[in-house]
Amino acid sequence: MKGDNMSEKKIPYKIYLTEEEMPKAWYNLRADMDNKPAPLLNPGTLKPATLEELEHVFCTELAKQELNETDAYIEIPQEIRDFYKMFRPSPLVRAYCLEKKLDTPAKIYYKFEGNNTSGSHKLNSAIAQAYYAKKQGLKGVTTETGAGQWGTALSMACSYFDLDCKVFMVKSSYNQKPQRKEVMRTYGASVTPSPSMETNVGRAINEQFPNGNGSLGCAISEAVEKATSEEGYRYVLGSVLNQVLLHQSIIGLETMTALEKYNEKADIIIGCAGGGSNLGGLISPFVRDKIKGKDDYRIIAVEPASCPSLTRGIYAYDFCDTGKVCPLAKMYTLGHDFMPSPSHAGGLRYHGMSSVLSQLKADNIIEATSVTQTEVFAAAEQFARVEGILPAPESSHAIKVAIDEAMKCKETGEEKTIVFGLTGTGYFDMYAYEDFNNGTMTDYIPTDDDIKESLKNVPEVNA
């Protein structure tokens, strides 16, 4: 058993890169994709969104990154690289104890992104977006957050650059995770449960869904309205967008280099999928090599069965938000009106998926599966007991499927190398763990009729 003779082989538990080995440029996967993701569309004209139009919502440099599909590498500004050094490089960890517990011939590695105050990978993009906002001379930014990881990360980044930060937090998560709100406030952000009565779109959504728990689509609409109605503000987003996957590519670049230092090659790469930031960042350089025919990785996106956009949605142009104020994206979607159940994996409760990942799924370059939250928490508990990290509910979706794949190796005797993204820690998710430990956690899976109803208002776009 490999886990028993690790000291004999003198293979380390963790591989850290040196500062010199850290990436100096983000990787833009779109430059190497044969089929480029379909462009964002202006919601009024249904024509491809221009730089000038996107600048009304996003910082100028971020809008340029959003549209850039030709430059494979974009230099990371020195100030961002200096900030990264506070918590990067993050370790690639060999899960020896989990391997031993499972009695599997598989080798399991995880890229741990929770070793920073925000507790997740979100800080990789938050600091970049705050940097460009400050460089543009803005007063502040607005955003939404689901589970709270993104809001926490952005609050921290804005504090570093002395920017105002307004966060609309999905109401179900706001109520489930009051401590997350206090971390954001500690960093100087204002936090509002969404849908709220502060915006026109929030009031309209409250009227339509008077007892609703909110959704990321609702919170996005409110944040965009607030940004575009106040001078000196722009909207920033923690997932879905091309610019976010670009910044998060540092995860995959570090992972690939660390595997080389281990003298390992991944067979299976697994990540949780809500909007696409973590998964897209982890897999980008591996997809590049797969597209170029260099390697043939199996790449698995794992989503909650309660919000199954990749596995049960349609591939079509849809609004990115419930209020229909954002551009339309071609993506796997459950419909912008879809109201997910208040599951504990708040960061995965988005009705659509990154246009990059959607295109990769449509081209069969990646695959997708969905899992229920009770089995996810069972896997999280199993991992925590042997690996010593309490994982976030979102990350635990990847853990669940990594364990499943390792057990398949046990059945077949194959020695595969499995790599998954451990996006963050679950120390703000104790109500969820309490729910699971008390045996009161339930699973909700939308019916075909539920999804059919939510897809009724997906616009017909000939583009």
C-alpha positions as CSV (number, residue, x, y, z in Angstrom):
1,M,0.0,0.0,0.0
2,K,1.5,3.3,-1.1
3,G,0.4,5.2,1.9
4,D,2.3,2.8,4.2
5,N,5.8,3.2,2.6
6,M,5.8,7.0,2.0
7,S,8.7,7.6,4.5
8,E,10.7,4.8,2.8
9,K,10.3,6.5,-0.6
10,K,11.0,9.9,1.0
11,I,8.1,11.4,-1.0
12,P,6.8,14.6,0.7
13,Y,3.3,15.2,1.8
14,K,3.3,18.6,0.2
15,I,5.0,20.3,-2.7
16,Y,5.4,24.1,-2.6
17,L,6.9,26.0,-5.5
18,T,9.6,28.6,-4.8
19,E,8.9,32.2,-5.4
20,E,11.0,32.0,-8.5
21,E,8.7,29.2,-9.8
22,M,5.5,31.1,-9.3
23,P,3.7,32.1,-12.5
24,K,4.5,35.5,-13.8
25,A,1.6,35.5,-16.3
26,W,-1.9,34.3,-16.3
27,Y,-2.9,31.7,-18.9
28,N,-5.8,32.6,-21.3
29,L,-7.2,29.2,-22.4
30,R,-9.4,30.9,-25.1
31,A,-6.4,31.7,-27.2
32,D,-5.8,27.9,-27.7
33,M,-9.4,26.7,-28.0
34,D,-10.3,25.5,-31.5
35,N,-14.0,26.5,-30.9
36,K,-14.0,29.8,-29.1
37,P,-16.7,30.5,-26.5
38,A,-19.6,32.5,-28.1
39,P,-19.4,36.2,-27.4
40,L,-21.4,38.1,-24.7
41,L,-24.4,39.8,-26.1
42,N,-25.7,43.3,-25.3
43,P,-29.1,42.6,-23.6
44,G,-30.7,45.5,-25.6
45,T,-29.4,44.9,-29.1
46,L,-28.5,41.2,-28.9
47,K,-25.3,42.1,-30.7
48,P,-21.9,41.1,-29.4
49,A,-21.0,43.4,-26.5
50,T,-18.3,46.0,-27.3
51,L,-15.5,47.2,-25.1
52,E,-17.3,50.6,-24.8
53,E,-20.4,48.9,-23.6
54,L,-18.6,46.7,-21.1
55,E,-16.7,49.7,-19.7
56,H,-20.0,51.0,-18.3
57,V,-20.2,47.9,-16.0
58,F,-16.5,46.7,-15.6
59,C,-13.2,48.4,-15.1
60,T,-11.6,49.2,-18.5
61,E,-8.7,46.8,-18.2
62,L,-11.0,44.0,-17.0
63,A,-13.3,44.6,-19.9
64,K,-10.3,44.2,-22.2
65,Q,-9.4,40.9,-20.6
66,E,-13.0,39.8,-20.9
67,L,-12.8,40.2,-24.7
68,N,-9.2,39.0,-25.2
69,E,-9.2,35.6,-26.9
70,T,-5.9,36.0,-28.8
71,D,-3.1,36.5,-26.1
72,A,-2.3,33.1,-24.5
73,Y,-0.4,34.8,-21.6
74,I,-1.2,38.1,-19.9
75,E,1.5,39.4,-17.5
76,I,0.6,39.6,-13.8
77,P,1.4,43.1,-12.6
78,Q,4.2,43.2,-10.0
79,E,1.9,44.6,-7.3
80,I,-0.5,41.7,-7.6
81,R,2.4,39.2,-7.6
82,D,3.7,40.8,-4.4
83,F,0.3,40.4,-2.8
84,Y,0.1,36.8,-4.0
85,K,3.3,36.1,-2.0
86,M,1.3,36.5,1.2
87,F,-0.6,33.3,0.5
88,R,0.9,31.8,-2.6
89,P,2.2,29.4,-3.9
90,S,-0.4,27.1,-2.4
91,P,0.5,23.5,-1.7
92,L,-0.2,20.4,-3.8
93,V,-0.8,17.8,-1.2
94,R,-0.5,14.0,-1.5
95,A,-3.5,12.5,0.3
96,Y,-1.7,9.5,1.8
97,C,-4.0,9.1,4.7
98,L,-7.1,9.1,2.5
99,E,-5.4,6.6,0.2
100,K,-4.7,4.3,3.1
101,K,-8.2,4.6,4.5
102,L,-9.7,3.7,1.1
103,D,-7.2,1.0,0.5
104,T,-6.9,2.1,-3.1
105,P,-4.0,1.8,-5.5
106,A,-4.9,5.2,-6.8
107,K,-2.7,8.2,-6.0
108,I,-4.7,11.2,-4.8
109,Y,-3.5,14.8,-4.8
110,Y,-5.3,18.0,-3.9
111,K,-4.5,21.6,-4.6
112,F,-5.3,23.4,-1.4
113,E,-6.5,27.0,-1.9
114,G,-7.8,27.6,1.6
115,N,-4.6,28.9,3.3
116,N,-5.6,32.6,3.4
117,T,-7.9,34.7,5.5
118,S,-10.7,34.6,3.0
119,G,-10.6,30.8,3.2
120,S,-10.8,30.1,-0.5
121,H,-9.4,30.5,-4.0
122,K,-11.4,33.6,-4.6
123,L,-8.7,35.9,-3.5
124,N,-6.7,35.1,-6.6
125,S,-9.2,37.1,-8.7
126,A,-10.4,39.6,-6.0
127,I,-7.0,41.2,-5.6
128,A,-6.6,41.5,-9.4
129,Q,-10.0,43.1,-9.8
130,A,-9.4,45.5,-6.9
131,Y,-6.0,46.4,-8.3
132,Y,-7.4,47.4,-11.7
133,A,-10.3,49.4,-10.0
134,K,-7.8,51.3,-7.9
135,K,-5.5,51.9,-11.0
136,Q,-8.5,53.4,-12.8
137,G,-9.1,55.8,-9.9
138,L,-12.5,54.4,-8.9
139,K,-14.1,55.0,-5.5
140,G,-15.2,51.5,-5.0
141,V,-16.9,48.3,-6.4
142,T,-20.0,46.3,-6.0
143,T,-20.5,42.6,-6.1
144,E,-22.7,39.6,-5.1
145,T,-21.7,36.6,-3.0
146,G,-23.3,33.3,-2.5
147,A,-21.6,31.3,0.3
148,G,-19.6,34.3,1.2
149,Q,-16.1,33.3,0.1
150,W,-16.0,35.8,-2.8
151,G,-17.5,38.6,-0.7
152,T,-14.9,37.9,2.0
153,A,-12.0,37.8,-0.5
154,L,-13.1,41.0,-2.3
155,S,-13.6,42.8,1.1
156,M,-10.0,41.9,2.0
157,A,-8.7,43.0,-1.4
158,C,-10.6,46.3,-1.3
159,S,-9.3,47.0,2.2
160,Y,-5.7,46.6,0.9
161,F,-6.3,49.2,-1.8
162,D,-8.5,51.5,0.3
163,L,-11.6,51.0,-1.9
164,D,-15.2,51.0,-0.9
165,C,-16.9,47.6,-1.2
166,K,-20.7,47.0,-1.4
167,V,-21.7,43.3,-1.2
168,F,-25.1,41.8,-1.9
169,M,-25.2,38.4,-0.3
170,V,-27.8,35.7,-1.2
171,K,-30.4,35.8,1.5
172,S,-30.2,32.1,2.4
173,S,-26.5,32.2,2.9
174,Y,-26.7,35.6,4.7
175,N,-29.0,33.8,7.3
176,Q,-27.0,30.5,7.3
177,K,-23.6,32.2,7.7
178,P,-23.7,35.3,9.9
179,Q,-20.0,35.0,10.7
180,R,-19.1,35.4,7.0
181,K,-20.9,38.8,7.1
182,E,-18.9,39.9,10.1
183,V,-15.6,39.1,8.4
184,M,-16.6,41.2,5.4
185,R,-17.6,44.0,7.7
186,T,-14.3,43.7,9.6
187,Y,-12.6,44.5,6.3
188,G,-14.8,47.5,5.8
189,A,-17.5,46.2,3.4
190,S,-21.2,46.8,3.6
191,V,-23.3,43.6,3.3
192,T,-26.9,43.5,2.2
193,P,-29.1,40.4,2.0
194,S,-30.4,39.8,-1.5
195,P,-33.1,40.3,-2.8
196,S,-33.2,43.6,-0.9
197,M,-35.4,46.7,-1.0
198,E,-32.4,48.9,-1.9
199,T,-32.6,48.5,-5.6
200,N,-35.4,48.5,-8.2
201,V,-34.6,45.0,-9.3
202,G,-34.5,43.8,-5.7
203,R,-37.9,45.3,-5.0
204,A,-39.3,43.7,-8.1
205,I,-37.9,40.2,-7.3
206,N,-39.3,40.5,-3.7
207,E,-42.7,41.2,-5.2
208,Q,-42.5,38.2,-7.5
209,F,-41.0,35.9,-4.9
210,P,-42.2,37.3,-1.5
211,N,-40.8,34.4,0.5
212,G,-37.8,33.7,-1.7
213,N,-34.3,32.8,-0.4
214,G,-32.6,34.6,-3.2
215,S,-30.2,33.4,-5.8
216,L,-26.8,34.5,-7.3
217,G,-28.8,35.7,-10.3
218,C,-30.8,38.1,-8.1
219,A,-27.7,39.3,-6.2
220,I,-25.9,40.0,-9.5
221,S,-28.7,42.1,-10.7
222,E,-28.7,44.2,-7.6
223,A,-24.9,44.7,-7.6
224,V,-24.9,45.7,-11.3
225,E,-27.8,48.2,-10.7
226,K,-25.9,49.7,-7.7
227,A,-22.7,50.0,-9.6
228,T,-24.2,51.6,-12.7
229,S,-26.2,54.1,-10.8
230,E,-23.4,55.5,-8.6
231,E,-20.6,57.6,-9.9
232,G,-17.1,56.2,-9.5
233,Y,-18.2,52.5,-9.0
234,R,-17.9,49.4,-11.2
235,Y,-19.2,45.9,-10.8
236,V,-16.9,42.9,-10.2
237,L,-17.8,39.3,-10.3
238,G,-16.2,36.2,-8.6
239,S,-16.9,33.6,-11.2
240,V,-18.4,32.8,-14.6
241,L,-16.6,35.6,-16.5
242,N,-13.6,35.0,-18.8
243,Q,-11.5,37.5,-16.8
244,V,-12.1,35.5,-13.6
245,L,-11.0,32.2,-15.2
246,L,-7.9,34.0,-16.4
247,H,-6.9,35.1,-12.9
248,Q,-7.7,31.7,-11.5
249,S,-5.4,30.0,-14.0
250,I,-2.6,30.5,-11.5
251,I,-4.1,27.4,-9.7
252,G,-3.6,25.2,-12.7
253,L,-0.2,26.6,-13.6
254,E,1.1,25.9,-10.1
255,T,-0.5,22.5,-10.0
256,M,1.1,21.4,-13.3
257,T,4.6,22.6,-12.1
258,A,4.1,20.9,-8.8
259,L,3.2,17.6,-10.4
260,E,6.3,17.8,-12.5
261,K,8.3,18.2,-9.3
262,Y,6.6,15.1,-7.9
263,N,7.4,13.4,-11.3
264,E,3.7,12.7,-11.7
265,K,1.2,12.9,-14.5
266,A,-2.5,13.3,-13.7
267,D,-5.0,10.9,-15.2
268,I,-8.1,12.4,-13.7
269,I,-8.7,16.0,-12.7
270,I,-11.8,16.9,-10.7
271,G,-13.3,20.2,-9.6
272,C,-16.5,21.5,-8.1
273,A,-18.5,23.6,-10.6
274,G,-20.9,26.5,-9.8
275,G,-20.1,29.3,-12.1
276,G,-16.7,27.9,-13.1
277,S,-13.9,30.0,-11.4
278,N,-12.3,27.1,-9.5
279,L,-12.7,24.4,-12.1
280,G,-11.7,26.7,-14.9
281,G,-8.6,27.9,-13.1
282,L,-7.5,24.4,-12.2
283,I,-7.9,22.7,-15.6
284,S,-6.8,25.5,-18.0
285,P,-3.2,24.4,-18.7
286,F,-4.3,20.7,-18.7
287,V,-7.0,21.5,-21.3
288,R,-4.4,23.3,-23.4
289,D,-2.3,20.1,-23.5
290,K,-5.4,18.0,-24.2
291,I,-6.4,20.2,-27.1
292,K,-2.9,20.1,-28.5
293,G,-2.9,16.3,-28.3
294,K,0.0,16.3,-25.8
295,D,-2.0,14.4,-23.1
296,D,-5.5,12.9,-22.7
297,Y,-6.7,13.8,-19.3
298,R,-10.1,12.9,-18.0
299,I,-11.6,16.1,-16.6
300,I,-14.7,16.0,-14.4
301,A,-16.9,18.9,-13.3
302,V,-19.0,18.2,-10.2
303,E,-22.1,20.2,-9.5
304,P,-24.9,19.9,-6.9
305,A,-27.9,17.9,-7.9
306,S,-30.0,20.8,-6.6
307,C,-28.6,23.1,-9.2
308,P,-27.5,20.9,-12.2
309,S,-26.8,23.4,-15.0
310,L,-24.2,21.2,-16.8
311,T,-26.0,17.9,-16.4
312,R,-29.6,18.9,-16.9
313,G,-29.6,22.4,-18.3
314,I,-29.7,23.5,-22.0
315,Y,-26.9,25.0,-24.0
316,A,-28.2,28.4,-25.1
317,Y,-27.9,32.1,-24.8
318,D,-29.4,33.3,-21.5
319,F,-29.3,36.3,-19.2
320,C,-26.5,36.0,-16.6
321,D,-28.8,37.5,-13.9
322,T,-32.4,37.3,-12.9
323,G,-33.1,41.0,-13.5
324,K,-31.9,40.8,-17.1
325,V,-29.6,43.8,-16.8
326,C,-26.3,41.9,-17.6
327,P,-25.1,40.7,-21.0
328,L,-26.3,37.4,-22.3
329,A,-23.9,34.5,-22.4
330,K,-24.1,31.2,-24.3
331,M,-23.9,28.7,-21.6
332,Y,-25.4,25.6,-20.0
333,T,-28.3,27.2,-18.1
334,L,-31.4,26.2,-16.0
335,G,-33.0,29.6,-16.9
336,H,-32.3,33.0,-15.3
337,D,-35.6,32.6,-13.4
338,F,-34.4,29.4,-11.7
339,M,-34.6,29.6,-7.9
340,P,-32.3,27.0,-6.4
341,S,-33.1,25.4,-3.0
342,P,-31.3,26.9,0.0
343,S,-28.6,24.1,-0.1
344,H,-25.5,24.5,2.1
345,A,-23.2,24.7,-1.0
346,G,-24.1,28.4,-1.5
347,G,-21.2,29.1,-3.9
348,L,-22.6,26.5,-6.4
349,R,-26.2,27.9,-6.6
350,Y,-25.9,29.6,-9.9
351,H,-28.3,29.0,-12.8
352,G,-25.6,29.0,-15.5
353,M,-22.0,28.1,-16.2
354,S,-18.9,29.8,-17.6
355,S,-19.1,30.2,-21.4
356,V,-15.6,28.7,-21.6
357,L,-16.5,25.6,-19.6
358,S,-19.8,25.3,-21.4
359,Q,-18.0,25.2,-24.7
360,L,-15.6,22.6,-23.4
361,K,-18.5,20.5,-22.2
362,A,-20.3,20.9,-25.6
363,D,-17.1,19.8,-27.4
364,N,-16.8,16.7,-25.0
365,I,-13.4,17.9,-23.7
366,I,-14.7,17.8,-20.2
367,E,-17.5,15.8,-18.6
368,A,-19.9,16.6,-15.8
369,T,-21.7,14.8,-13.0
370,S,-24.0,15.9,-10.1
371,V,-24.2,14.7,-6.5
372,T,-26.6,15.2,-3.6
373,Q,-25.6,17.2,-0.5
374,T,-26.0,14.4,2.0
375,E,-23.4,12.2,0.1
376,V,-21.2,15.3,-0.3
377,F,-21.1,15.9,3.5
378,A,-20.5,12.2,4.1
379,A,-17.4,12.5,1.9
380,A,-16.4,15.7,3.6
381,E,-16.6,14.1,7.0
382,Q,-14.5,11.1,5.7
383,F,-11.9,13.4,4.3
384,A,-11.8,15.6,7.5
385,R,-11.2,12.6,9.7
386,V,-8.1,11.4,7.9
387,E,-6.6,14.5,6.2
388,G,-7.0,17.0,9.0
389,I,-8.8,19.8,7.0
390,L,-12.5,20.6,7.4
391,P,-13.4,21.2,3.7
392,A,-15.9,23.7,2.4
393,P,-19.2,22.2,1.1
394,E,-18.4,23.4,-2.4
395,S,-15.0,21.7,-2.3
396,S,-16.5,18.5,-0.9
397,H,-18.3,17.9,-4.2
398,A,-14.9,17.3,-5.7
399,I,-13.9,15.2,-2.8
400,K,-17.0,13.0,-3.2
401,V,-16.2,12.2,-6.8
402,A,-12.4,11.8,-6.1
403,I,-13.3,9.1,-3.6
404,D,-15.6,7.5,-6.1
405,E,-12.9,7.3,-8.7
406,A,-10.4,6.0,-6.2
407,M,-12.8,3.2,-5.2
408,K,-13.2,2.3,-8.9
409,C,-9.4,1.9,-9.0
410,K,-9.6,-0.4,-6.0
411,E,-12.1,-2.6,-7.9
412,T,-10.1,-2.7,-11.1
413,G,-6.6,-2.6,-9.6
414,E,-5.6,0.3,-11.8
415,E,-3.1,2.8,-10.4
416,K,-4.4,6.1,-11.6
417,T,-3.3,9.5,-10.4
418,I,-6.3,11.7,-9.3
419,V,-6.0,15.4,-8.8
420,F,-8.8,17.5,-7.3
421,G,-9.2,21.1,-6.2
422,L,-9.8,21.8,-2.5
423,T,-11.1,25.3,-3.0
424,G,-11.4,26.2,0.7
425,T,-12.2,25.5,4.3
426,G,-15.6,24.9,5.9
427,Y,-15.1,26.6,9.3
428,F,-17.9,29.1,8.5
429,D,-20.2,26.2,7.5
430,M,-20.8,24.7,10.9
431,Y,-24.6,25.0,10.7
432,A,-24.3,22.8,7.7
433,Y,-22.1,20.2,9.4
434,E,-24.5,20.4,12.4
435,D,-27.4,19.7,10.1
436,F,-25.6,16.7,8.7
437,N,-24.4,15.3,12.0
438,N,-27.9,15.6,13.5
439,G,-29.3,13.6,10.6
440,T,-31.7,16.5,9.6
441,M,-30.0,17.3,6.3
442,T,-32.2,16.6,3.3
443,D,-31.6,16.4,-0.5
444,Y,-33.6,18.4,-3.0
445,I,-33.4,17.6,-6.7
446,P,-35.6,19.7,-9.0
447,T,-38.0,17.7,-11.1
448,D,-38.1,17.8,-14.9
449,D,-41.2,20.0,-14.6
450,D,-39.4,22.4,-12.3
451,I,-36.6,22.9,-14.8
452,K,-38.9,23.0,-17.8
453,E,-40.8,25.8,-16.0
454,S,-37.6,27.8,-15.3
455,L,-36.5,27.4,-18.9
456,K,-39.7,29.0,-20.3
457,N,-38.3,32.5,-20.3
458,V,-34.9,31.7,-21.8
459,P,-34.7,34.1,-24.8
460,E,-34.6,32.8,-28.4
461,V,-31.4,34.2,-29.8
462,N,-30.2,33.6,-33.4
463,A,-26.5,34.3,-32.9
